Amino acid sequence: MFITFLDIFVAGIIMGGIYALVAIGLNIQWGVARVLNVSHSEFIMLGAFGALFLYTIFGIPPLIALAIFSPAMFAIGTLIYRLLFRRLMKISESVLQYEVNSLLAAYGLMFVISVLCLAYVITCPHNHIQTGGTRNIHQP
């Protein structure tokens, strides 16, 4: 009974920490760039998928995969900011129009990334994910 409570408590603390990280990221983005990038969570998902694939395909430990994918996701986020949000800033006539346009663009980006990931996950075979690494893969 106590172990179950402890498991639920620890899982709640971890989930709260994840929500806090996402909220801090959104707060910093809004405060610095006046962009509410709601696709922030999709980039977290892409980084998690990337770490999962490095682990399952190459056997790289998850913390090392995280160290590899964190700078990569930072670079992708910076690229999207420079290509999409700066362009929106230049063509917007007012700050309010920029805020609305950037929010719409971020929602569109969020849906595109999530649908592409969903389409990939649905269509790919999951045998390599369930085995826990390349050393245990048995092809029939």
C-alpha positions as CSV (number, residue, x, y, z in Angstrom):
1,M,0.0,0.0,0.0
2,F,2.8,2.4,1.0
3,I,4.8,1.5,-2.1
4,T,1.9,2.2,-4.4
5,F,1.4,5.6,-2.7
6,L,5.1,6.3,-3.0
7,D,5.0,5.4,-6.7
8,I,2.1,7.6,-7.4
9,F,3.7,10.5,-5.4
10,V,7.0,10.2,-7.3
11,A,5.2,10.0,-10.7
12,G,3.2,13.1,-9.7
13,I,6.3,15.0,-8.8
14,I,8.0,14.0,-12.1
15,M,4.9,15.0,-14.2
16,G,4.7,18.3,-12.3
17,G,8.3,18.9,-13.1
18,I,7.7,18.3,-16.8
19,Y,4.7,20.7,-16.7
20,A,6.9,23.3,-14.9
21,L,9.6,23.0,-17.6
22,V,7.0,23.5,-20.4
23,A,5.5,26.5,-18.6
24,I,8.9,28.1,-18.0
25,G,9.7,27.7,-21.7
26,L,6.4,29.3,-22.7
27,N,6.9,32.1,-20.2
28,I,10.4,32.9,-21.4
29,Q,9.3,32.8,-25.1
30,W,6.4,35.2,-24.4
31,G,8.5,37.5,-22.3
32,V,11.4,37.8,-24.6
33,A,10.1,37.4,-28.1
34,R,6.3,38.1,-27.7
35,V,5.7,34.7,-29.3
36,L,3.5,32.1,-27.6
37,N,4.9,29.0,-29.3
38,V,2.4,26.3,-28.3
39,S,4.3,23.8,-30.5
40,H,6.9,23.8,-27.7
41,S,5.5,20.4,-26.5
42,E,5.9,18.9,-30.0
43,F,9.6,19.7,-30.0
44,I,9.8,18.0,-26.6
45,M,8.1,15.0,-28.2
46,L,10.5,15.0,-31.2
47,G,13.5,15.1,-28.8
48,A,12.0,12.1,-26.9
49,F,11.4,10.2,-30.1
50,G,14.9,10.9,-31.2
51,A,16.4,9.7,-27.9
52,L,14.2,6.6,-28.1
53,F,15.4,5.8,-31.6
54,L,19.0,6.4,-30.6
55,Y,18.5,3.9,-27.8
56,T,16.6,1.3,-29.7
57,I,18.5,1.4,-32.9
58,F,22.1,2.2,-31.8
59,G,21.9,1.1,-28.1
60,I,23.0,4.6,-26.9
61,P,22.0,5.1,-23.3
62,P,19.0,7.5,-22.8
63,L,20.9,10.2,-20.9
64,I,23.6,10.3,-23.6
65,A,20.9,10.4,-26.3
66,L,19.3,13.3,-24.4
67,A,22.7,15.1,-24.4
68,I,22.8,14.6,-28.2
69,F,19.2,15.6,-29.0
70,S,19.0,18.7,-26.7
71,P,21.4,20.8,-28.9
72,A,19.8,19.4,-32.0
73,M,16.3,20.4,-30.9
74,F,17.7,23.8,-29.8
75,A,19.1,24.3,-33.3
76,I,15.8,23.2,-35.0
77,G,13.8,25.6,-32.7
78,T,16.2,28.5,-33.5
79,L,15.9,27.7,-37.2
80,I,12.1,27.7,-37.1
81,Y,12.1,31.0,-35.1
82,R,14.4,32.6,-37.7
83,L,12.5,31.3,-40.7
84,L,8.9,31.6,-39.5
85,F,8.5,34.0,-36.6
86,R,11.0,36.7,-37.7
87,R,9.3,36.7,-41.1
88,L,5.9,37.1,-39.4
89,M,7.4,40.0,-37.4
90,K,8.5,41.8,-40.5
91,I,5.2,41.5,-42.4
92,S,3.0,42.3,-39.4
93,E,1.8,45.9,-39.2
94,S,1.3,46.0,-35.4
95,V,2.4,44.1,-32.3
96,L,-1.1,42.7,-31.9
97,Q,-1.3,41.4,-35.4
98,Y,2.1,39.8,-34.9
99,E,1.0,38.1,-31.7
100,V,-2.2,36.7,-33.4
101,N,-0.2,35.6,-36.5
102,S,2.5,33.9,-34.5
103,L,-0.1,32.1,-32.4
104,L,-1.8,30.8,-35.5
105,A,1.5,29.8,-37.1
106,A,2.5,28.0,-33.9
107,Y,-0.8,26.1,-33.7
108,G,-0.4,25.1,-37.4
109,L,3.2,24.0,-36.7
110,M,2.0,22.0,-33.7
111,F,-0.6,20.1,-35.7
112,V,1.7,19.4,-38.6
113,I,4.4,18.0,-36.3
114,S,1.9,15.9,-34.3
115,V,0.2,14.5,-37.4
116,L,3.5,13.6,-39.0
117,C,4.7,11.8,-35.9
118,L,1.4,10.0,-35.5
119,A,1.5,8.9,-39.2
120,Y,5.0,7.6,-38.7
121,V,4.2,5.8,-35.5
122,I,1.1,4.2,-36.9
123,T,2.8,3.0,-40.1
124,C,6.1,1.8,-38.7
125,P,6.6,-1.7,-37.2
126,H,7.1,-1.5,-33.4
127,N,9.2,-4.6,-33.0
128,H,12.4,-2.6,-32.3
129,I,10.7,-0.4,-29.6
130,Q,9.4,-3.4,-27.6
131,T,12.6,-5.3,-27.4
132,G,14.7,-2.7,-25.6
133,G,17.6,-2.4,-27.9
134,T,19.2,-3.7,-31.0
135,R,20.9,-6.6,-29.2
136,N,17.6,-8.3,-28.6
137,I,16.0,-7.9,-32.0
138,H,14.9,-11.3,-33.4
139,Q,13.6,-11.1,-37.0
140,P,11.2,-14.0,-37.9
